[in-house]
Amino acid sequence: ALVPDPDILACDDPTGDLDRNPASETLDLLQIPNSDHGKIILMLTPDPVVAEFAKRTLHLDNGKLTN
């Protein structure tokens, strides 16, 4: 289902199958709803370079969330 104006955007590894340049462009695009419209971007990724784009990161380690 599509929600016309969601408060939260959930992105499961949005750059997983992309080369570095398109991945960077995708991350730049994902920052627009956050910075311009106050949307929360929830992103799951195993890539530490992608995680650096986040304002806050949590890590899942043996089933526990850590900072």
C-alpha positions in Angstrom: 0.0 0.0 0.0 1.2 3.5 -0.7 0.7 6.2 1.9 0.4 9.7 0.4 2.4 11.6 3.1 4.1 9.2 5.5 5.9 10.4 8.6 8.4 7.6 8.4 10.2 6.2 5.4 11.5 2.7 5.9 14.4 1.8 3.6 15.8 -1.7 3.7 19.4 -1.5 2.3 18.4 1.2 -0.3 21.9 1.2 -1.9 22.6 -2.6 -1.7 22.7 -3.3 -5.4 24.1 0.0 -6.6 27.6 1.2 -7.5 29.1 3.9 -5.3 28.1 6.9 -7.4 24.4 6.0 -7.8 24.4 5.0 -4.1 25.6 8.4 -3.1 23.0 10.0 -5.3 20.3 7.8 -3.7 21.4 8.8 -0.2 21.4 12.5 -1.2 17.8 12.1 -2.4 16.8 10.3 0.9 18.0 13.3 2.9 15.6 15.7 1.2 12.4 14.5 2.9 14.2 14.6 6.2 15.8 18.0 5.9 13.0 19.8 3.9 9.9 18.1 5.3 10.9 16.7 8.8 10.3 13.0 7.8 12.0 10.3 9.7 14.2 8.0 7.5 14.6 4.5 9.0 17.4 2.8 7.0 18.8 -0.7 7.5 22.2 -1.4 6.0 25.2 -3.5 6.6 27.4 -0.9 4.8 29.3 1.3 7.3 29.9 4.0 4.6 26.1 4.2 4.1 25.5 4.3 7.8 27.8 7.4 8.1 25.0 9.4 6.3 22.8 8.9 9.4 22.4 11.4 12.2 21.9 8.5 14.6 23.0 4.9 14.3 22.0 1.8 16.2 23.7 -1.6 15.9 22.1 -5.0 16.2 24.6 -7.3 18.0 23.5 -10.8 19.0 19.9 -9.7 19.0 20.5 -6.6 21.1 20.3 -3.0 19.9 23.4 -0.9 20.9 24.6 2.6 20.2 
